[in-house]
């Protein structure tokens, strides 16, 4: 997941590991931390794979900048084309992909948007159906008010993501 982000960021501009970590943490949100213990081994793996190189250029902190190689560009394109796995990182991977849409061809950009929209529509519809089933099967259950609120929250979150992807799509036009 972070490989996609790193390659995408480096395709925009060379950065130090420190700056990559800083930007990644800010993209993921205030309560998400990325340790150097995760980042440095990944950067080393990418370096060995030939997708990045360390340059002689230094950032303002005196740290070497990292640059994407042509093989890194190819790897980025592969990652952008890969289907997103159904797991706890699904939203993060899509957000990384959406942030890199300007780096891929228009057809792929629209495919990523369509896939994300389909995922969020399916999630929203699944929560709506679950809520309907709860109302029918457990109309008198003590947990129903809480379940109703939490399922509605998930529906609202899916709708927020759908609004977001609509804005991203309109920016591509």
Steps between C-alpha positions, in 0.01 A plus 500: 500500500773750594699409189222647285497819705879538498532452126212740434648770722843459345357527151384850596837599653808350665468484879697382801378209712419752773279701263331185366410397854376851585274521192373143543400561861319817400316327218392211722376729775587643837493174692694280257874465547751340265821394668840515339520132598235439235615761249875432480473124433246573226727764345791253512286234331399750231864603452608136457212449253630797302185710528670784692850643543655735751624820339789724600253785543429589862184640648492790748583256782809367323327170415542330163205519267343195341425483127277263301672297228336399170437159662327686784270670251410160355439363851277796584290432191473131597385590851245747365358226275485232771157430650464627855486219753203469734670568833536763771716719273253520211413866556866602545604326178220669307591838647862447390379402154270801480788728598703366207235526227686781323794260450306244295307504174141620500354155440675353804408804712133452417526126567641566848222751568235255376643217711504717812147623434379141453667395823338783698158444340520130591600586856221754534240265354624218723455713811156611383394140447644396834311782670175391332561140607564611858177700507303194382672225698576684820234771525474463877867435579668726753807537279300630201532875573878469529524277193281742307726797585822316414368364173373846408847637575649251253241601239585867556874429473448315171297796371781737600750289307264500201479881511880514521552275199248708302711810573819320398336389176379853419856630552626257235273648234 
